[in-house]
Amino acid sequence: MSTARLLLLSLPACAFFAAAQTTPQQMRAMLEPPLQTPDVVAFQLRHYLLKKIPKLPPASSAAQWTSEAKRLRESVLKDVVYHGWPREWVEAPLKVEDLGLMPSGPGYRMRKLRYEIVPGMLSSAILYEPEKMNGKAPAILNVNGHVGPPGKSVEYKQKRCINQAKQGILSLNLEWLSFGELSHPENVHWFAAHLDLTGANAAGLFYLAMRKGLDFLYDHPNTDRSRIGVTGLSGGGWQTIVLSSLDERVAVAVPVAGYSSLRSRIERPGDTGDIEQNATDMLTLADYPHLTAMRAPRPTLLVYNAEDDCCFRGPLVKPFIYDEVRPFFRLFGKEAALEWHENTDPSDHNYQLDNRQQGYRFFATHFGMPPAGSEIPVDSEIKSYDELVVGLPKDNLTILGVAKKLASMREQAAPATAGKAELASTVRIRETKVAEVLAVRSSKAKGLETRSYRFDFENGLSAAGVWLKAIAEPAGAPATIVLNDKGKKSAGEVASDRVNRGEQVLAADLVFTGDGAPEDTHLYAEMLAATGDRALGLEAAQLAALASWLGSQTGAGKVRLEAAGIRSQVTALMTATLYPDLFSDVVVREGMESLRHLLDKPVEYQAAPDLFCLGLYPEFDVARLEKMRR
């Protein structure tokens, strides 16, 4: 029996009669008023993140930057993109099925392809070939963005691929995860977080999906390997810069409205993007200005839209992408190889005629081809979705399916043996202390006293909580911290029960929960993970600091901890494991038996972003934490 329970049982009967007799309804009224707004929390998180923006190094010489870019390229691939992925999957030879030619238009042929991303997960593509191949030809990988159900059949992409083929270029049109033939509820990009949970960096699957397309073009017998390009809009723009910066086989790149610097994403959360675009730990090594600079001196056209109604609005992105990167191209005497085009017609989020023609011009120039001129009209040659269907297996793995497969592989491995040091490293816990306690409101009536606080920590973040106790409570009475996934406002029943037992209670909202949550919590959790932090680590550090503060303020010493919900459960168990001297007892309600629950239910990332911590499941499942705590 725990120390806390023994203490309660040894209290004299009169202590219970002296305690306030509260009701859950009374407690809820005390706990419900907000103590800080989501805007305040978001402001704090933005300032916290601003301190973590990786800076571009000085552009000193071409030789120095060539060496540094090589180091960054290798580190990003090894430590981020391929982190946790089975080596045999990463190094597997390309597997492509050529399903033959399909009806096409004059001057080119269309061929249906099916290829393996990872074992059990296939994707589809259409190859547009020039009708007459005279020796080796340039090749362009056309990647897709968030286009919805049309996928690779989207009109503006077909026009681009047809025109490239008519100009004498091998053009590969890839499907993208969650769209077109890969449309599936379990391919929604937020399920990439479930890959992180199993220990495989989410970016790896997306990288392999596009890299396999590049592998195909590189190995094509008619490809001039010195003239390979990549282009795409939005998520396709993100794929373009990531692939073309990390793979030197890409000679020419034209990303369109696809990315911005961390500073831009902090200032405008709408620019944040999906989880693969903010890969865990990526920003400990390189931000998107770094990736763009790694293109130097290879020709790169940055296309953005002046009044983009989605994200990455040109004038707001330019200072941190184009302007910062120009000096790196200048080092090589290739400043003209980095171009900026700001689209004003139609000016929204697009890869329409003006942007396409800029791409044709740029590729032709740097492929050493005749000027492309105006786009060839091909409206009559656009195919329907059904005509472009290649066909994928009914049991084709999804993003979530790959995560489950990886989880099962981990489960079959040796039992977890990692200790507290490895746990602290996994959740990236950085100790903090309560720097300032701000009293927001108080009450004293019907035998109950409350004090509501905002707790400011040394790291610039905050939590909120209500301290409740009987007016006649003796000094040194036992203390309990109560956490609830739904926020302190839902802790009324537990708080009432503990106060009625003669205890003091702190009903707390840690960062990302209740009064500690900004709007779009998942976007901030995503950016924190990209910069090397973990939301779970921040929460655990706050909980430890609050427990230390409460123990010293109340004279209770060790405090009891009660958590309700799966998020609070993991935070509580993890903190108690890392700081065993702080807690007399830990009680969990409405928890889960295993982190596997997040995969099997499945729990969406937005509902519990803190739990999808890279590598948490293989080494520190719930049972493992319980065992380590004891």
Salt bridges, closest charged atoms under 4 A:
GLU68 OE2 - ARG71 NH2 2.73
GLU74 OE2 - LYS70 NZ 2.73
ASP79 OD1 - LYS78 NZ 3.23
GLU91 OE2 - ARG87 NE 2.89
GLU97 OE2 - ARG114 NE 3.00
ASP98 OD2 - ARG111 NH1 3.26
GLU116 OE2 - LYS95 NZ 3.98
GLU129 OE1 - ARG109 NE 3.12
GLU129 OE2 - ARG111 NE 3.10
GLU155 OE2 - LYS159 NZ 2.72
GLU175 OE2 - LYS152 NZ 3.01
GLU181 OE2 - LYS152 NZ 2.58
ASP215 OD2 - ARG211 NE 3.18
ASP215 OD1 - ARG249 NH2 2.72
ASP219 OD1 - ARG225 NH2 3.65
ASP224 OD2 - ARG227 NE 2.77
ASP247 OD2 - ARG249 NH2 2.80
GLU248 OE2 - ARG73 NH1 3.58
GLU267 OE2 - ARG263 NE 3.18
GLU267 OE1 - ARG268 NH1 3.40
ASP271 OD2 - ARG268 NE 3.43
ASP274 OD2 - HIS146 NE2 2.85
ASP274 OD2 - HIS189 ND1 3.12
GLU276 OE2 - HIS189 ND1 2.98
ASP281 OD2 - ARG428 NH2 3.15
ASP281 OD2 - ARG534 NH2 2.99
ASP287 OD1 - ARG265 NH1 3.78
ASP308 OD2 - HIS349 ND1 2.86
ASP323 OD1 - LYS318 NZ 3.25
GLU335 OE2 - ARG326 NH2 2.67
GLU335 OE2 - ARG330 NH2 3.07
GLU339 OE1 - ARG361 NH2 2.77
ASP354 OD2 - HIS341 NE2 2.77
GLU375 OE2 - ARG356 NE 2.54
ASP379 OD1 - LYS159 NZ 3.27
GLU381 OE1 - LYS166 NZ 3.77
GLU411 OE2 - ARG596 NH1 2.82
GLU449 OE2 - ARG451 NH2 3.79
ASP456 OD2 - ARG454 NH2 2.81
ASP497 OD2 - ARG498 NH1 3.67
ASP497 OD2 - ARG501 NE 3.17
GLU503 OE2 - ARG498 NH2 2.51
ASP515 OD2 - LYS488 NZ 3.15
ASP533 OD2 - LYS52 NZ 3.28
ASP533 OD1 - ARG430 NH1 2.34
GLU539 OE2 - ARG567 NH2 3.82
GLU562 OE1 - ARG560 NH1 2.76
GLU562 OE2 - ARG589 NE 2.33
ASP585 OD2 - ARG5 NE 3.27
ASP600 OD1 - ARG596 NE 3.12
ASP610 OD2 - ARG567 NH2 2.96
GLU626 OE1 - ARG629 NH2 3.20
GLU626 OE1 - ARG630 NH2 3.41
